[in-house]
Amino acid sequence: MPPADSLTTVPLLPDVFQRWFAQRGWTPRPHQLALLEHAKARRSTLLIAPTGAGKTLAGFLPTLVELDEQRHAGAPRKTRGQGTDRAMPPRSSLVSTGRNVARSGGLHTLYISPLKALAVDIARNLETPVAEMGLPIRIETRTGDTPASKRQRQRRDPPDILLTTPEQLALLLATADGPFLFSSLRRVVLDELHSLVTSKRGDLLALDLARLFRLAPQLTTVGLSATVADPAELCRYLVPQPPAGAAQADLVVAEGGAAPVVTMLDTAEHLPWAGHSARHALTEIYALIKLHKTTLVFVNTRMQAEMIFQELWRINDDGLAIALHHGSLDVEQRRKVENAMAAGRLRAVVCTSSLDLGVDWGDVDLVINVGAPKGSSRLLQRIGRANHRMDEPSRGVLVPANRFEVLECTAAIAAVAQNAQDTPPLRTGALDVLAQHVLGCACGEPFLAEELYAEVRQAAPYTSLTRADFDSVVDFVATGGYALKVYERFAKIKQTKDGRWRITHPLVAQRYRMNVGTIVEADMLKVRLVRSRASKHGYAGPIARGGKLLGQVEEYFIETLTPGDTFVFSGEILRYEAIVEDEVYVSRAADEDPKIPSYEGGKFPLSTYLADRVRHLLAEPSAWRVLPDQVREWLDIQKWRSLIPAAGDLLVETFPRADKSYLVCYPFEGRLAHQTLGMLLTRRLERARLRPLGFVANEYALAVWGLGDPALAIRRGELSLAELFDQDMLGDDLEAWLAESALMKRTFRNCAIIAGLIERRYPGEEKSRRQMTISTDLVYDVLRKHQPDHVLLRAAREDAATGLLDIRRLGAMLSRIRGRIIHKELDRVSPLAVPVLLEIGAEMVYGEASDVLLAEAEADLVKEAMG
Amino acid sequence: MRAAIEVAGVPLEADCAGALYWPEEELLAVSDLHFEKGSSYAARGMLLPPYDTAATLAALSGVIAQYDPRTVVTLGDSFHDNDGPSRLSASDRASLGQLQRGRDWIWIAGNHDSEMARMAREIGGVFAHTLSIGPLTFRHIPEGAEGEIAGHLHPSARISWRGRSIVRRCFAADAGRMVMPAFGAYTGGLSIRDRAFAAVFGTRDFMAHMLGGRRLYAFSAAHCL
């Protein structure tokens, strides 16, 4: 820490600030002063700082200082609720209309955060120093929860600093008030930037930033971020990109705190072979909670959170305050838990990634990660939440749920020790997001295609957007982008004589505003508590009026339940009664054993980086010393019975078991890519007449079983593994599968909603997804057949490359293992295959040729009927 | 492939494309074509791909070629709204004409295209509210009467097997009556567990013949979710 009388602070910080720091006993940190310097030099800056480093103050200090200086310079200021100084024209004449009208009275600083709760909390925190220093600065928030009257007033009479979300920014830019509000903008602060840029929300925000830079040429940006693999990418995101080459914001890296201390739980219990429940370690987890003040217990899925929460309470003999937090819980309930945490009233919170982002929560002194952390960056960020005193190391404990996860955790610990980051590379901007943005622009003010194209390309994710693609998107927004030109009279935007595109009807703008946003929720149903009714017929008709809302649950899960089945949710055991529109009615069922849900797996597959480390760890028997005995033993037996693959090879084992033949391969590319591989391999095996029946995939392996014997076919020269695993499976086989794939259809649906083809909200009514009278699956089928290169299909394919289907990763794997397939013919199951085979029953079966399933189900019923 | 289903003692064939064939009468029935649903939505601001009519006509052409019926009956809601015919493209209009050539074509009026009497003049064929032949009566909205073949409800069935849920359009039928699946490319489905079906079949159990890729799969309605 620099000495308080350092000469460098004198020119930067005005007196009132220096006094305020002194009163608190604080010294401004180097990175906070660095940001001030950069702001004075009119440079956009990226700040990389760990939690607890005073990031927020760093972000806002330049703004507070500027506003204070402006006051002294006699510039007009915004007083609360009243008019401004005599020097300004009276407020009543400040009518916001049109372009090229420079009005003073707009915003000075915009703060964007991914979470509305974060925006609200930061505003509160900011009020304190502002009030204490007596600065006459107006600070307000604007989120989905802000009442309409306040939002209207904000457009007419904006504050100095507005804290808001990306969606609200998009909405503001889609009104005629955009120029008025933003032409005076000096700064945009982007918080948790590392998390914003990885999704479509980041694409939309980048486009809106480009618009802001056009409206306010004097604008500079400040990005606040956790550590990432490639900071240069974020530096590019923050500033407009030139047509050729790249531009970057400056980079300031805060000095790191003490390195985190991460260990793996060396359990005394028997380590399971498969499964993700970590039940075996619960007593040990409870013991850790008792030893610390407040512990965060992270898990990968909501269902795991529910289960662990239940189990911990079962053994909670000391009555410790243990809470539950995940994204499907009701907002009220989540806020209660968050407030209790901040007040230090909780000993532990079992949570999912729902708590990854958030304000400094003080006294968390231990982070337990149950199950394998899927990436080293994600793990580093989580551990960073424990103990926010910079000079003390954060503490983390990894609890692997099964033997393979031990390998993942070991690799993760090594990665943490090297501070290795594995954040994904910056996305290419999505076309469906661009479509939403183009319509928003038209709602704000009419645009010229050339100008908008040039502006869009200044956004980092869209620098390589071709003019042809841009025009396709505009065509889509106007009349749907169809080769068959029959919708001219229904156009949403039209070009007028001056060449500008403008909206054809105010309703278009109204509908846009009701539907803006890129977060498309997975098909979720609201969960509502009712009194139990023994329902024999299960008709989805009127039912006793429901009571309290408990949260939301995935639709796919409810679809597998029969009325009467029970499941765990929100910490209790509930009985499924019926689905009514977009709600599922449940009743309490305290005495029963809940049905075990089929495991969908975590949201994120194992990162490429960690997967690579695990392969190397596995391939190096001398490195197994660090592993627990149970795991080492497992690998020793694998070495003896079969073999341990070299890091760059693909091991394929074949063996018979119970009348069926198995083919197991170990790509280590994550569950999603393996599932896609499974779909494609089974098609090929079917063609090779090996009669595959099913497959199951986990993070590191894929097992296919069937009636035909692949080993025999290989011996006879009828089957070639090289051909089976050839990259050409990503050609016709992939195409054919994509036509029926439920995952692909879901991906398409998301694009259709984001792009505005399907609107979920109409003025005057809320059309829930279930009420929508057109299913996007039908649109997908028709569009594929009649216009396969339609812009939405292309957007969906792009998503599929990295999203639920992870096709790009699969392609990279197939390329990597060319010529490096090792086949091991065995006479029984190998130790390495045991975990993936244990997943059978919990995972999908052969393809999505659900006709096969229908046939089985029908035959089963016939058999049952015939006795 | 088709399934043999008897209604009111009459042997019929249900096709996995969603059409119904009466061999003795050489009559082919389809229901709820909803032509021009895409453009209907477009007029209201949702610019759905305008290819649904062509897609439905292609499917219809397929079953007509397969069965070569003497008579084609469409069980109502053939157009998504009463102005549908005016929005038909020239090529779709021509395709429709081709299909009508050399056979009788009967449009039964539905609730979406109630003005079928007038529309039939534009698009060929004849119109009827109901059509009775022998023991069978074809109408749009089912009443549950004996011998009835109806549409309107867009039946769809869901079963759960091996932890997965499968939904398909289906023929809903018992010994005395049948509700046909919707044939149109953009038509959705209503679950057969909905009380609208109880109104048709009463408390009797009925069968759901689910449409598969190459054949139909029969389940008792009580087994469906």
Interface residues (C-beta under 8 A of the other chain):
Chain A: T479 G480 Y482 L484 V486 Y487 F490 K492 L507 V508 R511 H537 G538 Y539 A540 G541 Y556 E559 T560 L561 T562 S598 L757 I758 E759 T773 I774 S775 L778 V779 D781 V782 L783 K785 H786 Q787 H790 G841 A842 M844 V845 A849 S850 D851 L853 L854 A855 E856 A857 E858 D860 L861
Chain B: K37 S39 Y41 A42 A43 G45 M46 L47 L48 P49 P50 Y51 D52 A54 A55 R87 S89 R158 I159 S160 W161 R162 G163 R164 S165 I166 R168 A185 Y186 T187 G188 S191 R193 D194 R195 A198 M210 G212 G213 R214 Y217 A218 F219 S220 H223 L225
